[in-house]
Amino acid sequence: MIILGTSNLNKLKEYQKIVPSFDFKLMDKMDIIENGYSFMENATIKANAVYEKYHETVLCDDSGLEILALKGFPGIYSSRFESGRGFKKTCEDLLDKLKDYQDRRARFVCCVVMIDKYGDKYSAIGYLNGTIAYEYLGDNGFGYDPIFIPDGYNKTLGQLDEETKNKISHRYLAMTNLINKLPQRILRRLNNND
């Protein structure tokens, strides 16, 4: 079992699709102050806090959208930028900020930190490069998906089917990189849901 350091059901479903052999459980609601200066620092802060509570294998991530023309904004503030307005309004606000920019390059970033039940820590990062669309398109996914077009595609993540998205997402890439770093003994234990 892996305690997933989130109370976001959408994120849980995504991880279950990305690594179906792992047994993920949502953590109980916790107030964790994410005061790091990078995605990795925030993921580590969360992982340490969740591990201190459960003393089981935990997986935490911090992820967000970086827009080149906006000097990386919203970056580590991606979820806080939404601040209760709803992501459709937040996406529309970002599109408005970009209305005068031709350069619409952006990337999704995901940093994952796993602490196994014996306290060993592993981390990895995944990037999904793309561009920001000119309008909000699609109802699939969540967050900024309807305004992000991944490189090699002509649709937003919000228009792509779940299976396609889960094979290219920043979260998938971060988890792939993490799994490649994990010792076989840990992988065996996780695949056996121990």
BAFI-265893 format. One record per residue: residue in one letter; x, z, y of N, C-alpha, C in turn. Coordinates in steps of 0.02 Angstrom, whole numbers, padded with zeros to 5 digits, always signed. Example, Ala and Ser with C-alpha at 12.3 -4.5 7.8 and 13.67 -1.06 7.14 Angstrom:
A+00660+00390-00284+00615+00390-00225+00660+00390-00165S+00642+00354-00112+00684+00357-00053+00645+00394+00002
# end
This chain:
M+00042+00000-00059+00000+00000+00000+00044+00000+00063I+00022-00038+00113+00057-00041+00177+00007-00021+00231I+00024+00030+00270-00017+00047+00328+00000-00002+00384L-00049-00041+00404-00039-00090+00457-00052-00055+00524G-00002-00055+00567-00006-00017+00629-00049-00050+00681T-00114-00056+00666-00161-00084+00713-00231-00060+00695S-00275-00061+00743-00346-00050+00728-00385-00115+00739N-00348-00171+00746-00377-00237+00758-00394-00270+00691L-00459-00276+00678-00482-00305+00615-00460-00378+00607N-00459-00415+00663-00436-00486+00660-00364-00490+00636K-00322-00444+00661-00252-00444+00641-00245-00427+00567L-00285-00378+00544-00284-00360+00473-00302-00420+00430K-00355-00456+00448-00376-00514+00408-00321-00567+00407E-00287-00576+00463-00234-00626+00467-00177-00607+00420Y-00157-00543+00420-00103-00521+00376-00124-00528+00302Q-00186-00513+00287-00210-00519+00218-00207-00591+00194K-00220-00638+00240-00215-00709+00222-00143-00732+00216I-00100-00706+00260-00030-00728+00261+00007-00702+00199V-00004-00639+00181+00030-00609+00123-00024-00577+00078P-00060-00618+00039-00115-00591-00001-00093-00544-00056S-00029-00545-00075-00005-00501-00128+00008-00430-00104F+00008-00419-00038+00019-00352-00010-00049-00319+00003D-00052-00253-00009-00113-00215+00002-00109-00181+00070F-00139-00213+00121-00137-00186+00188-00198-00141+00201K-00186-00087+00237-00239-00042+00259-00232-00032+00334L-00288-00029+00369-00286-00014+00440-00268+00059+00451M-00230+00072+00503-00215+00142+00520-00275+00173+00555D-00278+00239+00556-00328+00273+00596-00310+00263+00670K-00359+00270+00712-00348+00260+00784-00294+00308+00809M-00244+00281+00842-00190+00321+00870-00175+00297+00941D-00160+00343+00985-00139+00324+01053-00063+00324+01054I-00035+00264+01053+00038+00256+01054+00057+00223+01120I+00101+00255+01156+00124+00227+01220+00179+00176+01207E+00163+00113+01219+00211+00059+01209+00249+00047+01274N+00303+00083+01283+00340+00079+01346+00408+00045+01338G+00414+00003+01287+00476-00035+01277+00480-00093+01326Y+00539-00124+01328+00550-00180+01373+00552-00247+01336S+00536-00246+01271+00535-00307+01232+00483-00299+01176F+00465-00355+01145+00419-00353+01088+00449-00309+01033M+00513-00318+01019+00545-00280+00965+00545-00205+00979E+00560-00186+01041+00558-00115+01058+00489-00086+01048N+00437-00122+01070+00369-00097+01062+00348-00093+00989A+00367-00143+00948+00352-00141+00877+00386-00082+00844T+00447-00067+00865+00485-00011+00836+00454+00056+00856I+00433+00062+00920+00400+00123+00943+00337+00135+00901K+00297+00083+00890+00236+00091+00850+00253+00110+00778A+00301+00074+00749+00318+00088+00678+00342+00160+00669N+00384+00184+00714+00408+00253+00709+00350+00303+00713A+00303+00291+00760+00246+00336+00769+00200+00336+00708V+00187+00277+00682+00141+00272+00624+00174+00302+00562Y+00239+00289+00554+00275+00318+00496+00275+00394+00500E+00285+00422+00559+00285+00495+00567+00218+00525+00547K+00164+00488+00557+00098+00513+00539+00085+00507+00464Y+00103+00451+00433+00082+00436+00365+00136+00449+00312H+00199+00439+00329+00254+00442+00280+00240+00398+00219E+00212+00340+00234+00201+00286+00185+00233+00224+00214T+00236+00171+00174+00262+00108+00201+00216+00085+00258V+00246+00069+00315+00207+00047+00373+00235-00020+00397L+00190-00059+00427+00210-00122+00458+00177-00125+00527C+00217-00133+00577+00191-00139+00645+00219-00202+00677D+00180-00231+00721+00206-00288+00758+00191-00280+00832D+00226-00317+00871+00207-00328+00940+00214-00403+00951S+00164-00431+00982+00164-00503+00989+00131-00521+01055G+00143-00583+01075+00112-00606+01137+00133-00676+01154L+00109-00697+01211+00119-00765+01235+00168-00765+01293E+00217-00809+01290+00264-00818+01345+00257-00888+01373I+00244-00893+01438+00235-00958+01471+00295-00972+01516L+00330-01026+01502+00392-01040+01537+00384-01044+01613A+00333-01081+01636+00323-01090+01708+00308-01024+01743L+00282-00975+01706+00265-00910+01735+00320-00859+01720K+00381-00884+01705+00439-00841+01691+00426-00792+01634G+00391-00818+01582+00379-00777+01522+00315-00736+01524F+00280-00736+01579+00216-00699+01584+00164-00732+01538P+00119-00695+01506+00109-00623+01510+00157-00582+01465G+00191-00614+01418+00243-00580+01379+00220-00516+01347I+00259-00462+01355+00242-00398+01322+00178-00368+01351Y+00153-00397+01405+00090-00373+01434+00030-00415+01412S+00038-00456+01360-00014-00503+01339-00081-00469+01325S-00081-00413+01289-00145-00380+01276-00168-00339+01335R-00121-00309+01372-00140-00269+01430-00166-00313+01487F-00142-00376+01491-00166-00422+01542-00241-00435+01534E-00264-00432+01471-00335-00441+01457-00376-00384+01486S-00352-00322+01478-00379-00261+01508-00455-00257+01513G-00488-00270+01457-00560-00260+01453-00603-00316+01481R-00572-00370+01506-00612-00425+01535-00638-00472+01481G-00608-00468+01422-00624-00517+01369-00574-00574+01373F-00555-00600+01314-00501-00650+01313-00522-00718+01341K-00586-00734+01340-00606-00799+01369-00592-00798+01444K-00611-00745+01478-00598-00739+01550-00522-00736+01563T-00486-00700+01520-00413-00695+01528-00381-00764+01521C-00402-00802+01471-00376-00870+01461-00391-00914+01521E-00451-00908+01547-00470-00948+01606-00427-00929+01666D-00412-00864+01673-00368-00843+01728-00298-00873+01721L-00272-00875+01658-00206-00906+01647-00208-00981+01663L-00261-01014+01641-00267-01086+01656-00268-01097+01731D-00300-01052+01767-00303-01058+01840-00233-01049+01870K-00194-01001+01844-00126-00990+01868-00082-01052+01857L-00098-01091+01805-00057-01149+01786-00082-01215+01815K-00135-01213+01855-00167-01276+01876-00120-01322+01914D-00069-01295+01948-00023-01338+01986+00042-01353+01950Y+00046-01334+01887+00109-01343+01849+00102-01401+01799Q+00153-01445+01799+00157-01497+01748+00190-01471+01684D+00239-01427+01693+00274-01398+01636+00231-01343+01606R+00203-01355+01547+00156-01308+01517+00184-01280+01451R+00251-01283+01444+00282-01257+01383+00271-01182+01377A+00260-01161+01315+00248-01090+01302+00267-01076+01229R+00268-01012+01213+00277-00994+01143+00243-00928+01129F+00219-00922+01068+00197-00858+01042+00256-00825+01009V+00262-00760+01019+00316-00720+00990+00284-00664+00949C+00312-00652+00890+00291-00594+00850+00353-00559+00823C+00358-00495+00838+00411-00453+00809+00378-00404+00761V+00404-00401+00700+00377-00354+00650+00430-00304+00631V+00408-00243+00621+00452-00189+00597+00417-00155+00538M+00453-00152+00482+00428-00117+00424+00473-00057+00410I+00441+00000+00398+00477+00059+00374+00448+00075+00306D+00490+00073+00254+00462+00088+00187+00454+00163+00179K+00421+00183+00125+00402+00253+00119+00462+00300+00112Y+00521+00272+00101+00582+00313+00098+00619+00314+00164G+00591+00280+00215+00621+00282+00282+00668+00225+00299D+00678+00177+00253+00720+00119+00269+00682+00072+00315K+00717+00045+00365+00685+00005+00417+00710-00067+00415Y+00662-00114+00422+00678-00186+00422+00639-00219+00479S+00667-00271+00508+00633-00304+00564+00646-00379+00562A+00601-00416+00594+00609-00489+00598+00567-00514+00656I+00580-00576+00674+00545-00608+00730+00523-00678+00711G+00468-00699+00739+00443-00767+00729+00420-00797+00794Y+00435-00862+00804+00415-00897+00865+00372-00957+00846L+00319-00969+00883+00281-01030+00877+00281-01064+00945N+00316-01121+00949+00323-01157+01012+00264-01205+01022G+00248-01217+01085+00194-01263+01100+00184-01271+01174T+00124-01290+01193+00106-01299+01264+00038-01268+01277I+00025-01256+01341-00040-01229+01361-00086-01288+01376A-00145-01286+01346-00195-01339+01357-00220-01336+01430Y-00260-01387+01448-00288-01389+01516-00357-01357+01519E-00384-01341+01460-00449-01307+01458-00455-01265+01395Y-00503-01222+01394-00516-01177+01338-00551-01216+01283L-00520-01222+01225-00546-01265+01171-00545-01229+01104G-00604-01223+01073-00608-01197+01005-00630-01124+01002D-00661-01108+00946-00688-01040+00936-00654-01004+00879N-00604-01035+00848-00570-01002+00792-00514-00957+00819G-00489-00913+00777-00435-00869+00797-00459-00817+00847F-00412-00791+00885-00429-00740+00935-00376-00739+00989G-00386-00701+01041-00337-00696+01094-00328-00761+01131Y-00265-00783+01137-00248-00843+01176-00251-00907+01134D-00273-00903+01072-00274-00962+01028-00309-01023+01058P-00366-01015+01093-00401-01075+01119-00366-01111+01176I-00310-01085+01202-00275-01122+01255-00204-01143+01234F-00186-01130+01171-00117-01143+01149-00117-01200+01098I-00079-01253+01114-00071-01311+01069-00002-01307+01038P+00002-01294+00972+00069-01290+00941+00103-01358+00938D+00169-01357+00944+00208-01420+00939+00189-01456+00874G+00180-01522+00879+00164-01562+00820+00090-01569+00808Y+00049-01538+00850-00024-01541+00842-00055-01565+00908N-00116-01591+00904-00152-01611+00965-00215-01569+00974K-00218-01512+00940-00274-01465+00947-00246-01396+00961T-00288-01355+00993-00268-01285+01004-00274-01247+00939L-00242-01188+00938-00250-01144+00879-00323-01125+00870G-00360-01123+00924-00431-01108+00921-00472-01163+00889Q-00444-01223+00885-00478-01279+00853-00455-01290+00781L-00397-01264+00764-00370-01274+00697-00406-01227+00648D-00411-01249+00585-00442-01206+00535-00394-01149+00519E-00423-01096+00493-00385-01034+00479-00326-01046+00433E-00336-01087+00382-00282-01099+00333-00222-01132+00366T-00235-01182+00409-00180-01216+00443-00144-01168+00490K-00183-01130+00529-00153-01084+00577-00109-01033+00541N-00133-01007+00485-00095-00955+00450-00032-00980+00417K-00023-01047+00414+00039-01075+00386+00091-01090+00440I+00071-01085+00504+00118-01102+00557+00125-01046+00609S+00084-00996+00606+00081-00946+00660+00145-00907+00668H+00154-00879+00727+00211-00836+00741+00212-00775+00695R+00152-00752+00677+00147-00694+00631+00170-00714+00561Y+00149-00774+00540+00171-00800+00474+00247-00808+00473L+00275-00836+00526+00347-00847+00529+00386-00781+00530A+00360-00732+00567+00393-00666+00569+00390-00633+00499M+00333-00638+00466+00327-00607+00400+00371-00643+00349T+00375-00709+00353+00419-00747+00308+00491-00724+00317N+00512-00718+00380+00580-00695+00395+00591-00623+00370L+00541-00581+00377+00546-00512+00354+00553-00509+00278I+00509-00544+00244+00509-00544+00170+00577-00568+00144N+00606-00618+00178+00672-00643+00157+00727-00590+00164K+00716-00540+00207+00765-00487+00217+00755-00427+00170L+00695-00421+00141+00680-00361+00102+00716-00362+00034P+00744-00306+00014+00774-00302-00053+00721-00312-00107Q+00743-00337-00164+00696-00351-00219+00658-00289-00241R+00691-00231-00240+00656-00170-00262+00596-00155-00218I+00601-00169-00153+00545-00157-00108+00491-00210-00118L+00512-00272-00126+00463-00325-00138+00424-00313-00202R+00458-00291-00254+00424-00276-00318+00372-00221-00307R+00391-00169-00271+00346-00113-00259+00285-00135-00219L+00297-00176-00167+00242-00199-00124+00195-00246-00161N+00224-00291-00202+00183-00337-00239+00143-00303-00294N+00167-00245-00316+00130-00205-00366+00083-00155-00332N+00079-00160-00265+00037-00116-00225+00052-00042-00236D+00116-00027-00241+00137+00042-00250+00155+00073-00182
# end
